[in-house]
């Protein structure tokens, strides 16, 4: 049976880039789990790649149909934004291993749904100064920058990914992202060991 690798980290920790690098590694043969969100699509995002962008009505319908595995709602300066994983028929652990980007809450709910030992955590860590610089640069590139939301998210991450939360969720695989190439290499090695084990 395959495994699901849940890639986590605070905003602007580099997890999106690491995720793309891992997916492109043919040796790992990872399949993507594309999460769903009700937040607006950013200019550099593509439907079905980073997320499935849906309306709140779509989310409510999926909830009513019992297809949502886990869901998180964030009260943003633009109103509530939902992020969730859907049992949309695209996850078949008999066909191989999967990777997705998530939060500690998502990891715990996925672990409860699929089972211990099936969902494995990968936590990416970067110092706050570097993260803030990256977040600001990314926001400046948007046609309509949302600096207030960027700040809210940055501050919320300190609570959402606190040392206590990591420990209580049993997350021990922590990869410091000082060098993208080295981090991708170390995470790839961890995945290869886990696939065999």
N, C-alpha and C positions, 0 to 999 in steps of 0.2 A: 504494500500500500504506500502511496505517495505521502509527501509531507507538504505543509504550508509554512513558508517562511514569512514571518510578519516583521517587516522592516519599519523601525520606529526611530524617532528623534524629534527634537524641538524644531521649530520652523527655521529654515535657512541653514540646516545642519549639513546639507548636501545629499540628503536621502533620495531626492528625485533623480539626481545625476547617477548616484550609485545604483539605484534601481534599474535605470536604463542600461548601465554597463553590465550588470548581472544578467539581465534579459538577453543582451546581445552575445553573451558568452555561450557559444554552441555546445561546449563541453558540459555545461550545467543542465542544459535542456529544460530550463524553467518556463512554465506557462504563467501568464499574468492573470491575476484576479483584479478586475477593474471595479473600483468602488463607485458608488452613486453619491451625488450631492445635489442639494437644492440651491447652492450658491451660484452666482453668475460665473460664466466662463471667462477666464483671463485671456488676453489677446494672444498669448503664446501657447494656449492649450487647444487640444483637439478632442472632439467628442469621441468617446470610446477608447481613448488612449490614457490620459491622466484620470479621467472620470467619465461616468455617464451623467450628463447634466439633465436633471428632471425637475418638474414642477412640484410644489408641495402637494398638489392633488395626486400626481403620480405616486409620490411617497405614501400618501394615505391609502391609496388603492393597493399598493404592494404590502402594506401593513395588514390591511383587511384580508388579503389573500394568504397571509402567514408566510410570506416569502422573505421577509427581512430577518437576517441572522443576528445582526447587531446594528445599533443605531446610536449616534451621538448628536445632540443639538447644542449649538453654540449661540448664545445671545450676542450678536455683533452690533456694531454701531449702525448697521444697515438692516437690522431685524434678524430673526432666527435663521440660521443656516444649518441644514442637516447633512450629516455624512453617514453613509451606511453601506453594509455589505448585503447583497441579495443572493438567495439561492435561485439563480436564474437558469439553472440547468447547464451552466458552463464549467462547473467544478466537478471533475471526476477523478478522484484520487487513485483509481485503478489505472489511469493513463499516465501518471507521473507526478512530478513535484510542481508546486505553485509558489509564487511570490506576490506579496501585496504590501502596500504602505498602510500603516495604521497607527493607532494610539495604544496606550496601555489598556484602556477600557476595551478597545476593539480586540486586542490580543486575548484578554481574559474571556470575553464572550465567545470568540472563535474557538478557544481551547475548550470551553464548556460544550459548545455545539459539536465539534469534530472529535474531541478527546485529547487527553494528555498524551504527549509524545508525538502527536500528529502536527500540532501547531507549535512552531519553534520561533523564539524571539531573536531579533538582531537589532541591537540598539546602537545608533550612531551618535557620537558626542563631539561637540565643538565648543570652544569657549564663547562666552556671551558677546564679547566685543566683536569677534569675527562674524558671528551670526547677525548682529545688529547692522554691521556694514553691508553684508550680503542682502539683508532684507530691504535696506534703504535703497541700494542699487537696483534691486528687482522692481521695487515700487516706482522708482523714478522712470523706469522704462515703460510703464503703463500709460495709456492715453489719458486716463483719469486716475491719478494716484490716490490710494486710500490710506493715507498715513495714519489716521486715527485707528483704523482697523489693524494696521500693521503693529502699532504699539500695543493695542489690546491683546493681540495674539502673542506677541513677544512676552508680555507680562504673565499671561495665562499659562504659558508653557512651563514657567518656573514651578507652578503648582502641579500641573498635569504630569510633568516628568520629574518630580522631586525624587531625591535619593530614597526616601521612605516608600514612595509608590513603586519604584523599581524593585526594591527589596521585597515588598509585600507581594508583588506579582511573580517573584522568583526569577527576575531577569538578571542574568549574570553575564551574558555574552555582550560585552560593551566594546565598541570599536571606536577609538579616537580618530577623527577625520582631519589629521593635519596635512596629509598628502593623499589626494584622491587615488592615485595609482596604487599606493601601498594599502590603502583602506580596502579598495576593491579586491586586491589580491588576498588580503587576510580574510575578508568575508567569503570570497570564493572558496578558499581552503576550508573554512568552517562548514559551508554548505556541502562540499564534497565529502567531508568526514561524516556529516549527519546523514547524508543519503545512503552511505554504506552501512552506518550503524543501526 
